Amino acid sequence: MLKLLLLAVIFWLIYAILKHYRNSVDQPPPSRNRPEDMVQCAHCQVHLPRSESVKSGELHYCSDAHRQQHQP
């Protein structure tokens, strides 16, 4: 009975180790946080990340309200 219990524990440890290894291999490598380009609002001159800006032509704005106010 003790041999059977010991064998079960060994198989469980092998399973846990292989599962941990498989999970670590499946995860993509950590990406490097590259700094994002900053742009300046054409209306209020505030700097903000390009992904958060509202673009109209070649100009960037911090909000749609500033885009509407700035256009003639």
C-alpha positions in Angstrom: 0.0 0.0 0.0 2.8 2.4 0.8 4.5 1.7 -2.6 1.2 2.5 -4.4 0.9 5.8 -2.4 4.5 6.7 -3.1 4.0 6.0 -6.8 0.9 8.2 -6.9 2.8 11.1 -5.3 5.6 10.7 -7.8 3.2 10.8 -10.8 1.5 13.8 -9.3 4.8 15.6 -8.9 5.8 14.8 -12.5 2.4 16.0 -13.7 2.6 19.3 -11.8 6.1 20.0 -13.0 5.2 19.3 -16.6 2.0 21.5 -16.3 4.0 24.4 -14.9 6.6 24.0 -17.7 3.9 23.9 -20.4 2.2 27.0 -19.0 5.5 28.9 -18.9 6.3 27.9 -22.5 2.9 28.9 -23.8 3.1 32.5 -22.4 4.5 35.1 -24.9 7.8 36.7 -23.9 7.3 40.0 -22.0 7.1 42.9 -24.4 9.4 45.8 -23.9 7.5 48.9 -23.0 8.4 51.2 -25.8 7.6 54.9 -25.2 4.7 56.1 -27.2 5.0 59.1 -29.4 3.6 62.3 -27.8 1.6 64.9 -29.8 0.4 68.4 -28.9 -3.2 69.5 -29.0 -3.5 72.2 -31.6 -6.0 74.1 -29.5 -4.7 74.0 -25.9 -1.1 72.9 -26.5 -1.4 70.0 -24.0 0.9 67.0 -24.7 -0.7 63.6 -24.8 0.0 60.1 -26.3 -0.8 59.8 -30.0 -3.1 56.8 -29.3 -5.3 59.0 -27.1 -5.5 62.0 -29.4 -8.2 63.0 -31.9 -6.7 63.5 -35.3 -8.1 65.9 -37.9 -5.9 66.2 -41.0 -2.4 66.6 -39.8 -3.4 68.2 -36.5 -4.0 66.4 -33.2 -6.4 67.4 -30.4 -6.9 66.2 -26.9 -10.7 66.0 -27.3 -13.4 66.2 -30.0 -14.6 69.5 -28.4 -11.2 71.1 -29.0 -11.2 69.8 -32.5 -14.6 71.4 -33.2 -13.6 74.7 -31.5 -10.3 75.0 -33.3 -11.7 74.5 -36.8 -12.8 77.7 -38.6 
